[in-house]
Amino acid sequence: GELDQMYLLDLDSNSLTGSIPDSMGDMTNLFIVLLNRNKINGTVPRSFVNLTKLEVLLLDDNDLVDDVNFLCNGRAAEEVIGWVAADCDNSTQPEGLLEVNCSSSCCKVCCSDDGPPCNDEQYLINNDPVWEHSYSRHYFRFEN
C-alpha cells in the first residue's frame, strides 16, 4: 500500500538484510527514519533527496558502502537534516575499504564497525509537536 502519510519509521535493531528500497524516497512525509543496527547493504537510494522533511536519519551499524553527502548538499535551509548517523569513521578501515563517506557538516555521528560502541542510545523521539506526547520503544521477547 501507499505509505505517503507516514512520518516516523523505526526499524532499528530488526536484523534487516538486503538494500534500502528506492520507493522509500516516495514517503515524502518522513520526518524520522531509524534504520540503524541492522544488516542493510548497498547504497542509500538517491530518491532520499525527496525526503525534504527529514530531521533524523540513523544509518549506523549496517553494511552500507556509499557517499551519503548527497543527502545534505544543495538543501534549502528549512530542509537541512538535523541529525545523521552513519558508519563514516573510516580511521580504523584499511585503505580502499571505506564504508560510508560523509562529511562532518552532514553526519553528526560517525561510527566504525571496528571501533567502540557508537550511537547506542535508546532514542526517545517526540513524534508530535505537543511535548507531553512522546514516542517510546517497547521491546518484547517471545520464548518457546
Secondary structure in CASP SS format (residue, H / E / C, confidence):
PFRMAT SS
TARGET T0000
AUTHOR 0000-0000-0000
METHOD secondary structure of the structure
MODEL  1
G C 1.00
E C 1.00
L C 1.00
D C 1.00
Q C 1.00
M C 1.00
Y C 1.00
L E 1.00
L E 1.00
D E 1.00
L C 1.00
D C 1.00
S C 1.00
N C 1.00
S C 1.00
L C 1.00
T E 1.00
G E 1.00
S C 1.00
I C 1.00
P C 1.00
D H 1.00
S H 1.00
M H 1.00
G H 1.00
D H 1.00
M C 1.00
T C 1.00
N C 1.00
L C 1.00
F C 1.00
I E 1.00
V E 1.00
L E 1.00
L C 1.00
N C 1.00
R C 1.00
N C 1.00
K E 1.00
I E 1.00
N E 1.00
G E 1.00
T C 1.00
V C 1.00
P C 1.00
R H 1.00
S H 1.00
F H 1.00
V H 1.00
N H 1.00
L C 1.00
T C 1.00
K C 1.00
L C 1.00
E C 1.00
V E 1.00
L E 1.00
L E 1.00
L C 1.00
D C 1.00
D C 1.00
N C 1.00
D E 1.00
L E 1.00
V C 1.00
D E 1.00
D E 1.00
V C 1.00
N H 1.00
F H 1.00
L H 1.00
C C 1.00
N C 1.00
G C 1.00
R C 1.00
A C 1.00
A H 1.00
E H 1.00
E H 1.00
V C 1.00
I C 1.00
G C 1.00
W E 1.00
V E 1.00
A E 1.00
A E 1.00
D C 1.00
C C 1.00
D C 1.00
N H 1.00
S H 1.00
T H 1.00
Q C 1.00
P C 1.00
E C 1.00
G C 1.00
L C 1.00
L C 1.00
E C 1.00
V E 1.00
N E 1.00
C C 1.00
S C 1.00
S C 1.00
S C 1.00
C C 1.00
C C 1.00
K C 1.00
V E 1.00
C E 1.00
C C 1.00
S C 1.00
D C 1.00
D C 1.00
G C 1.00
P C 1.00
P C 1.00
C C 1.00
N C 1.00
D C 1.00
E C 1.00
Q C 1.00
Y C 1.00
L C 1.00
I E 1.00
N C 1.00
N C 1.00
D C 1.00
P C 1.00
V C 1.00
W C 1.00
E C 1.00
H C 1.00
S C 1.00
Y E 1.00
S C 1.00
R C 1.00
H C 1.00
Y C 1.00
F C 1.00
R C 1.00
F C 1.00
E C 1.00
N C 1.00
END
